Amino acid sequence: MNRFINLDQFISQQVTGRPESLLAPDIESHRSELAQRLDDKSVMVIGGAGTIGSSFVKAVLQFKVKRLFVIDTNENGLAELVRDLRSSTGLHIPEVLITYPINFGTAVFEKIWRGEGPFDIVANFAAHKHVRSEKDHYSIEAMVENNVLLAKRLLDLLAENPPERFFCVSTDKAANPVNVMGASKKLMEEVILAYSKIMPITTARFANVAFSNGSLPFAFIQRLMKQQPLSSPIDVKRYFVSPEESGQLCMLACMLGESGDIFFPKLDETEDVLTFAQIAERLLAELGYEPDYCETEDEARQKAKAMTAHTQQYPVFFFATNTSGEKPFEEFYTTSETVDLDTFQALGVIKDAKRRKIQDLNAIINNLDQLFTSKEITKEKVVEVLKDFLPTFEHIETGKNLDQRM
């Protein structure tokens, strides 16, 4: 019975089904252009300790950048990033590699930007990314502040000395959003595109990153380590990319896109989708277990507690999803958006996305600020304000959230 796993290999073989990166051909065909735009450059990565941010760091370190500054509130994550980079092969670690465990919305960050700049390339991965994080108006306010308000504050700061390239990560959930997280990222897109005439700005919508920090597949690993049952919806299908692919996608979007472009991976809606339950079953098989399907959470917990070293079956609890904001399918663009599917082999690009005036954005931000300071604030009122600004936002509310699940 195998109790060890090569996670990158498992993702390649059992999740994405791709023996090499989806983006490898595009990287090779544009390698000289990428080198020209990255070599000898000063790079700042915000939110660089997370899965996508750290994968972006590894992607750009395939080239010879001059300086790399990484900003993240996760001090432990930054420590692990540096250990990982210095333990890896094939990376060009610059002499100046500095990490700072700070919030990019603080005065300290402004001092770093002004004191250590100029920076040629700035990429922002700091975001609330979980639908789980919108359970009430407190959590929604924090989400909107991080995803929208701080992004605008960052752009106002960068506008003083614009970088050659600015990238800010989005999500597939920004296309016809059904949850506040997706709506906040759609609003973030509107914000950054409003500045696309001041500096070259791109973004990317993409699929779930397999086993990314905090994701459900990542939680499977944590549950196995703690001898706890695996739990997931059985009816939610998602596209997946590997961590490596997520960083490469963002690098390509950042370095090769035209200002205002929104990138996404070209994935097949029948061949490239999986349920979380399928990933759980494949993970257990890889480890030599058979799933023991339970009818309730309590049954699964009790069976997990009774497991021994010789147990062949592992308890799982699969359920039909009924939580707020869960979209039954994924999409990367809407029918009203102009899409280029020819320039890149594995990437599509949304062109000529609508650009609002900065003054219009200030109005919606002021409305949100007023609502957040009001004693009458509710989750429903925040949703209504967002709907006024984003006509495609159709919030799915069931009264249940993911914190009520295992």
Secondary structure, DSSP 8 states (H G I E B T S, - for coil): ------HHHHIIIIII--SS-TTHHHHHHTHHHHHHHHTT-EEEEETTTSHHHHHHHHHHTTS--SEEEEE-S-HHHHHHHHHHHHH-SS----SEEEEE-S-TTSHHHHHHHHHH---SEEEE------GGG-SSHHHHHHHHIIIIIHHHHHHHHHTTS--SEEEEE--GGGSS--SHHHHHHHHHHHHHHHTTTTS-EEEE---EETT-TTSHHHHHHHHHHTT--EEEESS-EEEEE-HHHHHHHHHHHHHH--TT-EEEE---TTTSEEEHHHHHHHHHHHTT-EEEE-SSHHHHHHHHHT--TT--EEEEEEE----TT--SS--SS-TTSEEE-SSSSSEEEEES-----HHHHHHHHHHHHHHHH-TT--HHHHHHHHHHH-TT------S--GGG--
